[in-house]
Amino acid sequence: FEPVKKEVVKLLRPELPEWDNTEVYNAGQKRNIDVFNAAPQEGLETWADGMQGHLASASMPWFIYRVKNQKINDLPEVRKWLAHAQEVVADVMGQGHYYSHLNPIFRDAGSVGGAPGWIELNMKKDGIACLNFHPREIFVSLNHQGEVDQFLRGNYQLSALSAVKAFE
């Protein structure tokens, strides 16, 4: 599938960095010279913006916490706790850069099918940290039950400053 993904990126997502290190672009060189019709790119942008605006919008509630057992769901204490937990999660997502993180995720999902991203607790800022990766950089390993048990990142450049900070 790698050649197909590479071709999709070349024609549909030319703004993505090179798929591998053999492609070299000079400063100012256009990456979209192979694209003769922008309709697929515009369709992808419309789809990604629609997904973010209507499915996972910061301006409207798009998830509700409930339990499967309706009798438990009807208990006032449970409803109050679930509503509070839902508010806390919505606040954390709103305070971090979760929603700006989604647009590239939707664009990757709609083009190459893989949308690698990582969300984790950011202890220094009391919130969450969201990272997006180029689809070429990640490798996912599944366990015997088909669940993701490893998310590996490879084939990426690390600046000298980032390397120093990583080992401080």
Secondary structure by P-SEA (a helix, b strand, c coil): caaaaaaaaacccccccccccccccccccccccccccaaaaaaaaaaaaaaaacccccccccbbbbcccccccccaaaaaaaaaaaaaaaaaaaacaaaaaaaaaaaaaaccccbbbbbbbbccccbbbbbbbccccbbbbbcccccccbbbbccccccaaaaaaaac
